[in-house]
Amino acid sequence: MIIRDAYGVIVQHDKTDKSYLDGGDSCARTGIMSGSGSKENVVQFIISSEVVRHPYQVKFNKPKDTSRDNVVQFFFSNENDEKFRKSAHKYAESWFINKDFLSPSVRLYFYKKADYGTPAHIFVLGYLDLFLSTLWNGLIETESEKQQFTAICITMGPFWIKFFNKLHPNLEKNITEYYSGWRDQPEIAVALISKMKESIAK
């Protein structure tokens, strides 16, 4: 089940150790839940236009420790605050988040979340890369975690999530298994799958 810390932030927990409240993936979980319809305090994760894993845990409150996968999921949020869009734009204009490379499709996704306009070269390269990435994630590399790419496809529009869902052998199972087991956060899977179905129905 979803556990929150004293600040109301979603954290990873341990069923046997009640003191274990790990915020390493808090921004990712918050973004997915927000984008799926939950009301979350999203902007608290943004410091100087950059995203942190957890705004209050010292181990995770520095932008230099954030990963691409965390930031991609964070920007799935439905937040429309200027601080949020400014941060998305900052990431959209770079090829890296720390040591992690940003492909054209990920930059296209960030530009869409920023809503500031997309440069022509990213528009062209981004959609080409998105098409190829959908083939890769849907037909070849099907077993790895797909919540990040699902978030991108939902954001990019009904065509992309329909295409991805049609190609992948069992996207719902992939997402459910990721959030189940030791993570014990099945509610996040339910929320994301519900959002996916809503987009596919359009």
Phi, psi and omega in degrees: 000156179291128176244138177243150178274191183295341179268000182082013182270136177294129180229159174279134184238172177237128183298332184259340180243098185291344180275350182277107179227088188269125182261016183298333179242018185298319180295323179294313181296321180295319179296317179296317180293319178297314180293341180265002174117354180280144178276114183231152175276088188281316189294344178294344179275355184258119179235118182053045178069012178238154184267137174248157181293319178213130186288344188237341177279121186305324181295336188233013185257028178240130180303330183292347180259005182276149180249163176302314183299320178295315184291321177302313181291324179300317184280004169290345180310150176270012179300142179233020179292146180300323178299320178295312182292324177296320178293316178301320180294322179299316178290324181299332185270006181241158175264356182218148162245107189053243181267357185269127180287141176255114179289163179304325181290325177291320177295322176300317177300315179295320177298321179295320178291328179287326179059039178253000186102144184247130176301147185302319184291325177287325178300311182290307181295324183296315181289326175296313179295323178297318178298311181294322179294326177294318176298316181297309183287333183269335185241331188250295181266071189271343188271337181291166184298136187241008182294326179295311183290328175299317178300318179296313183296319178299316181295322184284350173125162184306322181304315187289320180286328174296315180299311181297314181296325179290322181285319186290138183296327178195080184294321180298319179295318179302312182293318181297315181293327179298314184274352179266195180066222185295337178289327174053046179230051185298337179299328180291320176298314180300316181295315181292318179296321177298318178294321178298314180296323178298318179291320180296327182288346183287000000 
